[in-house]
Amino acid sequence: MRIATVCSLCSLLVVAALAAAEDWPQWLGSNRDSVWREEGVIEQFLQDGLTVKWRAPVALGYAGPAVAEGKVFVMDYVLRSGEVKNNPSRRDELEGTERVLCFDAGSGELLWKHEYVRPYNVSFGGGPRCTPAVDDGRVYALGAEGNLWCLDARGGRPIWAKDFAKQYGAKTPIWGHAAHPLVDGDAVYCVVGGEGSVAVAFDKRTGRELWRALSAGEQGYCPPAMIEHAGKRQLLIWHGESLESLDPQTGEVYWTVALKPSYGMAIAAPRKVGNLLFASGYGDAAALLKLDDAKPGAEVVWRGTPKTALYSATVTPFLEEGMIYGCDISTSALMGVRIEDAERLWQTLEPTLGDTRRGRYGTAFLVKHEDRFFLFNEAGDLILAKLSAEGYEELGRFHVLDPSNKVFGRQVVWSHPAFAGKCLFARNDEELVCVSLAAGE
């Protein structure tokens, strides 16, 4: 009886611990806001580094992991023939297998995989781009060529699937489908492409189309975003020509603001703080909008100039306390920009390329935790830092994994990590790594 009582108590404690741990079930976390709200996380790095809990093999991919209910989900690509050349203006013709993998979050054991033969014809062909979204026992995974899968999270069984090219006439963008699916309420929202179907809402349980909307020469790469303002939930779709607000129930357009990035490179998600909305991309596409408080609507407060604002690509900016933080495309610097007037207050290469390197598209993904930030950079380093109007203050750095992809003459890892269960989960083209961030370890 005593043994049984102890075992029951242990089971209850394990369940309670899992319940207390915050999941990272989709891109940018539970609320898609780049904030990690878990307690019991380290406030500084120990002198002898962090503890790597496990490493598991994976293949090619830019897709970041998602973590939910004790499992890690990630996509990759097993190359059979062809060569990934990373020419930004030319597509790689590849043969291989696209996969959705599921690992045990505690041990790194591979639990199941869903795989399918998928030829690639995209530039930077090294694998899928999108982080899976996990919701109510289902996994939604979008591949680089527009194959959308809804899988049973327990065993990987396909529930429904969509082929954007065959069913919507969508042409795969030159750099692949990269708009992470958004699960909200009973719907899955996707950037699809094709005439009248840049944005499509699917029933998350059956895959039935709920509505389709918008046409554009380039559907872009920006993931759908949901905001609430003026008493209305608004679905934001930023394609290659404009930023649009839609009624998420019907697809009806609430408002449109022209914002055209070069080469259709709307990538980073628009970010909202109060009644202000900031969006930026390649070229001269950077704008701060003021949202109408009475009804869905927006007006431009300012547009960026060559020496003001922030121009984002692979890194979605973070907004707080009158500041915009993010990585600039042209300079590769992490910048602090004042929201009010777009003035660049400071910039540094230290967390991106390092002070001795030069190049474009320098990358460090930002995730806020309490009063500090975790930055995962393209060198495979996890950085703990404080960001403010005064500048960048680095508190610690730990090398998690080696960059395995070569772009613009330098080795990089361009994959957004996940933070869950007091751990970091990060991947390159060879391995998925789990690093403990628990206080006291």
C-alpha positions as CSV (number, residue, x, y, z in Angstrom):
1,M,0.0,0.0,0.0
2,R,2.8,2.4,0.9
3,I,4.6,1.7,-2.4
4,A,1.4,2.2,-4.4
5,T,0.7,5.5,-2.5
6,V,4.2,6.7,-3.2
7,C,3.9,5.8,-6.9
8,S,0.5,7.5,-7.2
9,L,2.0,10.6,-5.6
10,C,5.0,10.6,-8.0
11,S,2.6,10.3,-10.9
12,L,0.6,13.2,-9.7
13,L,3.7,15.3,-9.3
14,V,4.9,14.5,-12.8
15,V,1.5,15.4,-14.2
16,A,1.5,18.7,-12.2
17,A,5.0,19.6,-13.4
18,L,4.0,19.0,-17.1
19,A,0.9,21.1,-16.6
20,A,2.9,23.9,-15.0
21,A,5.5,23.9,-17.9
22,E,4.6,26.2,-20.7
23,D,4.4,24.7,-24.2
24,W,5.6,26.3,-27.4
25,P,3.0,24.8,-29.7
26,Q,3.6,27.1,-32.8
27,W,5.9,29.7,-34.3
28,L,6.8,32.4,-31.7
29,G,5.1,30.6,-28.8
30,S,1.6,30.1,-27.4
31,N,0.4,33.6,-28.3
32,R,2.7,34.1,-31.3
33,D,4.2,37.1,-29.5
34,S,7.8,36.0,-28.9
35,V,7.3,36.0,-25.1
36,W,8.2,33.0,-22.9
37,R,6.2,33.1,-19.7
38,E,7.5,30.1,-17.9
39,E,8.8,30.4,-14.3
40,G,11.9,28.8,-12.8
41,V,14.2,29.8,-15.6
42,I,17.8,30.8,-15.2
43,E,18.6,34.5,-14.8
44,Q,22.3,34.1,-15.7
45,F,24.5,31.6,-17.4
46,L,26.9,29.6,-15.3
47,Q,30.6,29.9,-15.9
48,D,30.8,26.3,-17.1
49,G,28.0,26.7,-19.5
50,L,24.6,25.1,-19.9
51,T,23.5,21.4,-19.8
52,V,22.7,19.7,-23.1
53,K,20.0,17.2,-22.3
54,W,20.0,15.4,-25.6
55,R,20.8,15.6,-29.3
56,A,18.8,13.8,-32.1
57,P,19.5,13.5,-35.8
58,V,17.5,15.4,-38.3
59,A,18.0,16.3,-42.0
60,L,17.8,19.6,-43.9
61,G,15.5,22.3,-42.8
62,Y,14.9,26.0,-41.9
63,A,11.7,25.0,-40.0
64,G,11.8,25.6,-36.3
65,P,10.4,23.1,-33.7
66,A,7.1,23.2,-31.9
67,V,6.7,21.7,-28.4
68,A,3.4,20.5,-27.0
69,E,2.3,17.9,-24.4
70,G,5.8,16.4,-23.9
71,K,6.5,16.1,-27.6
72,V,8.7,18.0,-30.1
73,F,7.5,18.4,-33.7
74,V,9.8,19.5,-36.6
75,M,10.0,19.2,-40.4
76,D,13.0,18.3,-42.5
77,Y,14.0,17.2,-46.0
78,V,16.1,14.1,-46.8
79,L,17.9,14.9,-50.1
80,R,18.2,12.1,-52.6
81,S,19.6,13.9,-55.6
82,G,20.5,17.4,-56.7
83,E,22.6,20.1,-55.1
84,V,21.6,22.9,-52.7
85,K,23.4,25.9,-54.1
86,N,21.7,28.8,-52.2
87,N,21.7,31.1,-55.3
88,P,19.1,33.8,-54.3
89,S,17.9,34.3,-57.9
90,R,17.9,30.7,-59.1
91,R,15.8,27.7,-58.0
92,D,17.4,24.4,-56.9
93,E,16.0,21.3,-58.6
94,L,16.1,18.6,-56.0
95,E,14.7,15.1,-55.4
96,G,14.0,14.0,-51.9
97,T,11.6,13.2,-49.1
98,E,9.9,15.8,-46.9
99,R,9.1,14.7,-43.4
100,V,7.3,15.6,-40.2
101,L,9.1,14.2,-37.1
102,C,7.9,13.8,-33.6
103,F,10.4,13.3,-30.7
104,D,9.9,12.7,-27.0
105,A,10.7,16.1,-25.3
106,G,12.3,14.5,-22.3
107,S,14.6,12.0,-24.0
108,G,14.9,12.9,-27.7
109,E,13.6,9.5,-28.7
110,L,12.0,9.5,-32.2
111,L,8.3,8.6,-31.6
112,W,7.0,8.7,-35.2
113,K,7.5,10.2,-38.6
114,H,5.3,11.1,-41.5
115,E,7.2,11.3,-44.9
116,Y,6.3,11.7,-48.5
117,V,8.3,12.1,-51.7
118,R,8.5,15.8,-52.7
119,P,10.6,17.2,-55.5
120,Y,11.8,20.8,-54.8
121,N,12.1,23.7,-57.2
122,V,12.9,26.5,-54.9
123,S,15.9,28.8,-54.2
124,F,17.7,28.0,-50.9
125,G,16.3,24.5,-51.2
126,G,17.6,23.2,-47.9
127,G,14.3,22.0,-46.5
128,P,10.9,23.1,-45.2
129,R,10.5,26.6,-43.7
130,C,7.5,26.5,-41.5
131,T,7.2,25.6,-37.8
132,P,4.3,23.1,-37.2
133,A,1.3,24.3,-35.3
134,V,-0.1,21.9,-32.6
135,D,-3.6,22.2,-31.4
136,D,-6.1,19.8,-29.8
137,G,-4.2,16.7,-30.6
138,R,-3.5,17.6,-34.2
139,V,-0.3,18.8,-35.9
140,Y,-0.5,21.2,-38.9
141,A,2.6,21.1,-41.1
142,L,3.3,23.1,-44.2
143,G,6.0,22.1,-46.6
144,A,8.2,24.2,-48.8
145,E,6.2,23.4,-52.0
146,G,2.8,24.0,-50.5
147,N,1.8,20.6,-49.0
148,L,-0.3,21.2,-45.9
149,W,-0.9,18.2,-43.6
150,C,-3.2,17.7,-40.6
151,L,-1.8,14.8,-38.6
152,D,-2.7,13.0,-35.4
153,A,-0.2,14.2,-32.9
154,R,-0.1,10.8,-31.1
155,G,1.0,8.7,-34.0
156,G,1.3,10.8,-37.1
157,R,-1.7,9.4,-38.9
158,P,-2.9,11.8,-41.7
159,I,-6.3,13.3,-41.0
160,W,-6.6,15.6,-44.0
161,A,-4.2,17.3,-46.5
162,K,-4.1,20.1,-49.1
163,D,-1.9,20.7,-52.1
164,F,-1.8,24.4,-52.8
165,A,-0.5,24.0,-56.4
166,K,-3.0,21.4,-57.5
167,Q,-6.1,22.7,-55.6
168,Y,-5.5,26.5,-55.8
169,G,-3.2,27.0,-58.8
170,A,-0.7,28.5,-56.4
171,K,2.8,29.0,-57.8
172,T,5.5,28.2,-55.2
173,P,7.3,31.5,-54.3
174,I,11.0,31.4,-55.4
175,W,12.1,30.9,-51.7
176,G,9.4,28.4,-50.9
177,H,6.2,28.6,-48.8
178,A,7.3,30.1,-45.5
179,A,4.2,31.5,-43.9
180,H,3.7,29.5,-40.7
181,P,0.0,28.3,-40.5
182,L,-2.1,30.0,-37.8
183,V,-4.6,27.9,-35.8
184,D,-7.2,30.2,-34.1
185,G,-10.6,29.0,-32.9
186,D,-12.0,26.5,-35.3
187,A,-9.9,27.6,-38.3
188,V,-6.4,27.1,-39.8
189,Y,-5.4,30.3,-41.7
190,C,-2.8,29.9,-44.5
191,V,-1.1,32.1,-47.1
192,V,-1.8,30.0,-50.2
193,G,-1.5,31.9,-53.4
194,G,-3.4,31.7,-56.7
195,E,-6.2,33.9,-58.0
196,G,-8.5,35.0,-55.2
197,S,-6.8,32.7,-52.7
198,V,-3.7,34.5,-51.2
199,A,-5.5,33.9,-47.8
200,V,-7.5,30.7,-47.2
201,A,-9.3,29.6,-44.0
202,F,-9.8,25.8,-43.4
203,D,-11.9,24.0,-40.8
204,K,-9.2,22.7,-38.5
205,R,-10.9,19.4,-38.0
206,T,-12.0,18.4,-41.5
207,G,-9.9,20.6,-43.8
208,R,-13.1,22.0,-45.4
209,E,-12.5,25.4,-47.0
210,L,-14.3,28.1,-45.0
211,W,-13.4,31.0,-47.3
212,R,-10.7,32.3,-49.6
213,A,-9.7,35.9,-50.3
214,L,-7.3,38.3,-52.0
215,S,-5.2,38.3,-55.1
216,A,-1.7,39.6,-55.5
217,G,1.2,39.2,-57.9
218,E,3.3,37.8,-55.1
219,Q,1.7,36.1,-52.0
220,G,4.9,36.8,-50.0
221,Y,6.2,34.9,-47.1
222,C,4.6,36.6,-44.1
223,P,2.6,34.4,-41.7
224,P,-1.0,35.3,-40.9
225,A,-1.4,37.3,-37.7
226,M,-4.4,37.8,-35.5
227,I,-5.0,41.0,-33.6
228,E,-7.9,42.5,-31.7
229,H,-8.8,46.2,-31.9
230,A,-11.8,48.4,-32.1
231,G,-13.8,45.5,-30.6
232,K,-13.0,43.3,-33.6
233,R,-10.7,40.4,-34.2
234,Q,-8.7,41.1,-37.3
235,L,-6.7,38.8,-39.4
236,L,-3.6,40.5,-40.9
237,I,-2.3,39.3,-44.3
238,W,0.8,41.1,-45.7
239,H,1.5,40.0,-49.2
240,G,3.8,41.4,-51.9
241,E,1.7,44.5,-52.5
242,S,-0.1,45.6,-49.3
243,L,-0.9,44.9,-45.7
244,E,-4.6,43.9,-45.3
245,S,-6.9,43.4,-42.4
246,L,-9.7,40.8,-42.9
247,D,-12.7,39.6,-41.0
248,P,-11.5,36.1,-39.8
249,Q,-15.0,34.7,-40.0
250,T,-15.7,35.7,-43.7
251,G,-12.5,36.9,-45.3
252,E,-14.1,40.3,-45.9
253,V,-11.4,43.1,-46.2
254,Y,-11.6,45.6,-43.3
255,W,-8.8,47.9,-44.5
256,T,-5.8,48.0,-46.8
257,V,-2.5,49.9,-46.6
258,A,-0.1,49.9,-49.6
259,L,3.3,48.4,-48.4
260,K,5.2,46.8,-51.2
261,P,8.6,45.2,-50.3
262,S,11.2,44.5,-53.0
263,Y,11.0,41.0,-54.6
264,G,7.8,40.2,-52.7
265,M,9.8,39.9,-49.5
266,A,7.1,40.5,-46.9
267,I,8.5,38.0,-44.3
268,A,8.5,39.3,-40.8
269,A,5.0,39.5,-39.1
270,P,3.5,42.9,-38.3
271,R,3.8,43.7,-34.6
272,K,1.2,45.5,-32.5
273,V,1.6,47.5,-29.3
274,G,-1.4,49.5,-28.0
275,N,-3.1,51.1,-31.1
276,L,0.1,51.1,-33.1
277,L,1.1,48.5,-35.7
278,F,4.6,48.1,-37.2
279,A,5.5,46.2,-40.4
280,S,8.8,46.1,-42.3
281,G,10.5,44.1,-45.0
282,Y,13.1,44.2,-47.8
283,G,13.6,47.5,-49.7
284,D,12.0,50.6,-48.4
285,A,9.0,48.8,-46.9
286,A,8.8,50.0,-43.3
287,A,5.7,51.7,-41.8
288,L,4.1,52.5,-38.5
289,L,0.3,52.5,-38.6
290,K,-2.2,53.9,-36.1
291,L,-5.2,51.7,-35.7
292,D,-8.7,53.3,-35.6
293,D,-10.1,52.8,-32.1
294,A,-13.8,53.1,-33.2
295,K,-13.9,50.7,-36.1
296,P,-11.4,48.5,-38.1
297,G,-9.2,51.0,-39.9
298,A,-5.6,52.2,-40.1
299,E,-3.6,55.3,-41.1
300,V,0.1,55.7,-41.7
301,V,2.0,57.5,-39.0
302,W,5.4,57.3,-40.7
303,R,7.3,55.4,-43.4
304,G,10.9,54.6,-43.1
305,T,13.7,56.3,-44.9
306,P,17.2,55.0,-45.8
307,K,18.6,56.2,-42.5
308,T,15.6,55.6,-40.2
309,A,13.4,52.7,-39.1
310,L,14.2,49.1,-39.2
311,Y,14.0,46.8,-42.2
312,S,13.4,43.2,-41.2
313,A,13.7,40.0,-43.1
314,T,14.1,36.6,-41.3
315,V,13.7,38.1,-37.8
316,T,10.3,39.4,-36.6
317,P,10.8,42.5,-34.5
318,F,9.9,43.0,-30.9
319,L,8.0,46.1,-29.7
320,E,7.8,47.4,-26.1
321,E,8.1,50.6,-24.1
322,G,8.3,52.9,-27.0
323,M,11.0,50.9,-28.8
324,I,11.4,48.5,-31.8
325,Y,14.1,45.9,-31.5
326,G,15.2,43.7,-34.5
327,C,17.8,42.8,-37.1
328,D,18.3,45.1,-40.1
329,I,18.7,43.5,-43.5
330,S,21.3,45.7,-45.0
331,T,23.5,46.4,-42.0
332,S,23.0,43.0,-40.2
333,A,22.9,45.0,-36.9
334,L,20.6,44.5,-34.0
335,M,18.9,47.9,-33.7
336,G,17.0,49.8,-31.1
337,V,14.6,52.2,-33.0
338,R,12.3,54.7,-31.3
339,I,8.7,54.0,-32.3
340,E,7.6,57.7,-32.1
341,D,9.7,59.0,-34.9
342,A,11.7,55.9,-36.3
343,E,15.0,57.2,-35.1
344,R,17.8,54.6,-34.7
345,L,19.0,55.1,-31.2
346,W,21.7,52.3,-31.3
347,Q,22.9,49.4,-33.3
348,T,25.4,46.6,-32.8
349,L,26.8,43.6,-34.7
350,E,27.8,41.8,-31.5
351,P,24.9,39.4,-31.3
352,T,24.5,38.8,-35.1
353,L,27.7,38.7,-37.1
354,G,30.2,39.7,-34.5
355,D,32.3,42.9,-34.6
356,T,34.9,41.3,-37.0
357,R,32.5,40.2,-39.7
358,R,30.5,42.0,-42.4
359,G,27.5,40.9,-44.5
360,R,23.8,41.2,-45.0
361,Y,20.8,39.4,-43.3
362,G,22.6,39.0,-40.0
363,T,20.2,37.0,-37.8
364,A,19.4,36.8,-34.1
365,F,15.9,35.6,-33.1
366,L,14.5,37.5,-30.1
367,V,12.4,36.0,-27.4
368,K,11.5,38.0,-24.2
369,H,11.5,36.4,-20.8
370,E,10.7,38.6,-17.8
371,D,13.1,41.6,-18.0
372,R,15.6,40.1,-20.4
373,F,15.8,38.5,-23.8
374,F,17.1,35.2,-25.2
375,L,18.7,35.6,-28.6
376,F,19.5,32.6,-30.8
377,N,21.9,33.8,-33.5
378,E,23.0,32.4,-36.9
379,A,26.3,31.2,-35.4
380,G,24.3,28.7,-33.2
381,D,24.8,30.7,-30.0
382,L,22.2,31.3,-27.3
383,I,22.6,34.8,-25.8
384,L,21.1,36.3,-22.7
385,A,20.8,40.0,-22.9
386,K,19.0,43.1,-21.8
387,L,17.6,45.6,-24.4
388,S,16.6,49.1,-23.7
389,A,16.6,52.6,-25.2
390,E,20.1,53.0,-23.9
391,G,21.5,50.0,-25.7
392,Y,22.4,46.3,-25.8
393,E,23.8,44.6,-22.6
394,E,25.0,41.0,-23.1
395,L,24.7,38.9,-19.9
396,G,25.9,35.5,-21.2
397,R,26.5,33.3,-24.3
398,F,26.5,29.6,-24.9
399,H,27.3,27.7,-28.1
400,V,24.4,25.3,-28.8
401,L,25.2,23.9,-32.2
402,D,27.3,24.5,-35.2
403,P,25.9,26.4,-38.3
404,S,25.5,23.9,-41.1
405,N,24.2,26.0,-44.0
406,K,26.4,28.4,-46.1
407,V,24.8,31.6,-47.4
408,F,26.4,34.8,-48.6
409,G,29.8,33.3,-48.0
410,R,29.3,32.5,-44.3
411,Q,28.1,29.5,-42.3
412,V,24.6,30.1,-40.7
413,V,21.8,28.4,-38.9
414,W,18.5,30.1,-39.8
415,S,15.9,28.4,-37.7
416,H,13.8,29.9,-35.0
417,P,14.1,27.9,-31.7
418,A,11.4,26.8,-29.3
419,F,11.3,27.5,-25.5
420,A,9.3,25.0,-23.4
421,G,9.6,22.9,-20.3
422,K,12.4,25.1,-19.0
423,C,14.5,24.2,-22.1
424,L,15.7,25.5,-25.4
425,F,15.0,23.4,-28.5
426,A,17.1,24.3,-31.6
427,R,18.0,22.6,-34.8
428,N,20.4,22.9,-37.8
429,D,20.6,20.6,-40.8
430,E,22.0,17.7,-38.8
431,E,20.6,17.6,-35.3
432,L,17.9,18.8,-33.0
433,V,19.3,19.9,-29.6
434,C,17.6,20.3,-26.2
435,V,19.4,22.5,-23.7
436,S,18.2,22.9,-20.1
437,L,17.4,26.5,-18.9
438,A,16.1,25.5,-15.6
439,A,17.2,27.5,-12.6
440,G,19.6,25.6,-10.4
441,E,20.9,23.2,-13.1
